[in-house]
Amino acid sequence: MNEITKQQENNLLPPKQQIIDAHKFLLDFLEKFKNSKRGGIHDFMEIALFNMVNSAIKNIDTYLKEGYHDVNATQIMFIFVDACQKTLDGIKRNLDGMPPVYFKR
């Protein structure tokens, strides 16, 4: 097998492995901040991600409770993306009115 074929196979991981890798990537990223204090930018990022997922799950639960017998997977994805966008829009509005934040040296 040549190197091009090997590389293509590595790029075509199964979705389950992609999810595991994404989770590990986030954990590794957050581990970089182990010496930082609470309330830092890493906390801001974690809370933002949590709020996006929490809002999406709440909205998906509402969608499913309304008695849908044929659940539309595309609609679930739209609900997720919409929840993320609303969370991000709220964050942007709050940041616009905030005074500058500086790193401590």
N, C-alpha and C positions, 0 to 999 in steps of 0.2 A: 504494500500500500504506500503510495507516495505521500509526501508531506501535505500537499493541498487537500487530499481526501481526508487525512487525519484531522486537519484543522477544521474542515467543514463538519465533521462528526462531532467535534467538541463544541461547536457553535449550535448544534441542534440537540441540546439537552431536553429531556422530557419535562413537561410543565411542572411536575412535582419537584424535580431537582432544581428547576429555576426558582421556585418558591422557597425552597430550603436555602438556596444560595443567597437569595435576596434577604431573607431573615438573618442569615449569618453575616452578611455585609453590613446590615444595620447594627447588629450587636457589636461587630468589630469597630464600626465607626464610633459608637457610643463609648466603647472601652477606651478610646483615645482621650476621653475627658475624665478619667477616673479620679484625677487629682483636683478637678475644678470644684468650685463651690456651688451649692444649690442656687437656682435662679439665673444660671448662665444661659448662653445661647443654646447649648445642647438641651437644656430643659425646655426652652422655648420650642425647639424642633420636635422633641418627644411629645410635648403637649399638643402641638399642632397636628401631628400624625394621629395621636390618640383621638383628638376631636373629630378629625375627618372620618376615621374608621367607626367611631362611636355613633356619629350622626348617620352614616351610611347604614349601619346595622339597624338603627332605630327606624329609618325610613323603609328599609327592605322588610322589616317585621310588619310595619303598617301595611305595606303593599300586599304581603302574604296573608294578613288577617282579614283583608277585605273580601275574602272568599274566592280568590282566583284559583280556578281548577287547572288551567293550562298556564303554568308559570312561563313567562317569556324571559329567556336568559338575557336577551339584548336589553330588555327593560330594566333588569337587575343591574346591568352594567351602567345604563344611563342614570339610574338612581344613585349608584356609587359615585360616578363622576360628578353629578350635580351636587351631592353632599360635600365632596371635596372642594368643588368650586365655590360653594357658598361659604365654607369655612375659610378658604383662602381670601375671598372678597372681604370678609369681616376682619381678618388679620390686616389686610392692606389698608382698610379704612382706619383701623386703630393705629397703625404705624405712621400714616400720613400726618396725624396730629401730635405725634410724639416728639419730644426734644431728642437731639442726637444722643446716641449711646456710645460710649468709648470703652475700649479694653483697658483694664488696669495693668500697670507695668510692674 
